[in-house]
Structure formats: C-alpha cells, structure tokens
Amino acid sequence: MNAQHRMTVLAAALAGMALFGAGCGNNSTPADRNASNATTPPATSSTTAPERTASAKGAINDAAITGKVKAAVMAEPGIRSLKIDVDTRDGVVTLNGKIDSQEHKDRAMQVAQSVEGVKSVVDNLMVGTSG
C-alpha cells in the first residue's frame, strides 16, 4: 500500500470517527425528544438548514485535512517521531509544538502545505530541545 493510499484511508477513518463521535452525544430516545418538544417551544435559529449543512461539511473536510497532514508528517523521516499538533479550520492548518531543528521545522511546513485541501499553514512551531 503506497503512502498516498495510506493517507487517504487514514483521513477517511478519522472523518468517520468524527462523524461517529458527533452522533454519540445524543442519548435520548425519540419518545424523550417528543415529550421534550411537547413541553417546550421549538428553538429558533438564525441559521438555515443549508448553512448548517455547509458548516458540517466544512468541519468534516477540516477533520480530513487534519488527518492527512498528520499522516504526511508521520510518514516523513526525521520529523515522524516529533510531537507536532495539527489543527485545521476552514482549510487553514496550524502546526503547534516544539521541534528540534530549523530544517525539520521547514520540512514540516512544506509537508503540511503540500497536502491537498490545505489553503495555508500557520507556523506555531518552536525550535529547541525538548526538555
């Protein structure tokens, strides 16, 4: 299995886990929800269904990008063993953590930027010894 295929599989798995986790937060039954709706007025929202759908798709896309960047960093010799946190919002990836050399920092930035879907990379990596 080549590295690109592994990254795609990992990203899909991470996106699936994010969706599964999002659905696990509601433990009420349909009867509980109906009873609750009968006694309380419906909540009003300023967002429309298409806006909520777009927001959910964006969150899933961001989770997939985060997974792809993490997989790409882990596949990179020299930086795979370093602790680099990856966050993504609206396609903008932020790298956080401490890294052991400027060379590894530059390479981590290049790897993140090369991932499909990444609009830009914010560098919050600090060069120094971990200790």
Secondary structure, 3 states (H helix, E strand, C coil): CCHHHHHHHHHHHHHHHHHHHHHCCCCCCHHHHHHHHHHCCCCCCCCCHHHHHHHHHHHHHHHHHHHHHHHHHHHCCCCCCCCEEEEEECCEEEEEEEECCHHHHHHHHHHHHCCCCCCEEEEEEEECCCC
